[in-house]
Amino acid sequence: MPTNAQHRNYRKTYKTPRRPFEKERLDAELKLVGEYGLRCKREIWRCQYALAKLRKAARTLLTLDPKDPKRIFEGAALLRRMNRYGLLAEDELELDFVLQLTTQKLLERRLQTKVYKQGLAKSIHHARVLIRQRHISVGGQLVNVPSFNVRTSSEKHIDISANSPYGQGPPGRVARKRAAAKAAAGDDEE
């Protein structure tokens, strides 16, 4: 019986640690979860996995000859991408610097961190709530994913979304309820 549902095999986006109860790692992870307002350790593992893939690509390119066309082409693309996402500065555009990247550097580029650092939220946790509740837009486009990686070009365009009650949008549910209650109280006095 044919079905028209498209099936796709998604690959894992994170890799669990080899030693689940290593105290130093557990303490370091807990510190990162608190500092960056993450939901669970899996968010750290996802960043570490992404970083591992970047470093692996850089390592394989470094094994090639400097004049190799593959190294020149793919190396330039990798470095351009790193620069675009603010992971490497203009003066660090070499494959060796990709190997020195840390998890913190990746976590600093998350939308949640950027919203908090720009002062749009009172805390890192408040930033996550604002993003999930669709109050934040990047370049006029509403984004509700706290782990969204912000490009350096988009950094200036993080703002409260246009149709949010915090922006120029209509009042929220509680504000409407209070206004209705006030109007009802005003009618009773007359």
Salt bridges, closest charged atoms under 4 A:
ASP27 OD2 - LYS23 NZ 3.14
GLU29 OE1 - ARG25 NH1 2.90
GLU29 OE1 - LYS41 NZ 3.66
GLU43 OE2 - ARG46 NH2 3.94
GLU43 OE1 - ARG110 NH2 3.79
GLU43 OE2 - ARG128 NH2 3.00
GLU108 OE1 - LYS117 NZ 2.90
GLU155 OE1 - ARG109 NH2 3.12
GLU155 OE2 - LYS114 NZ 3.25
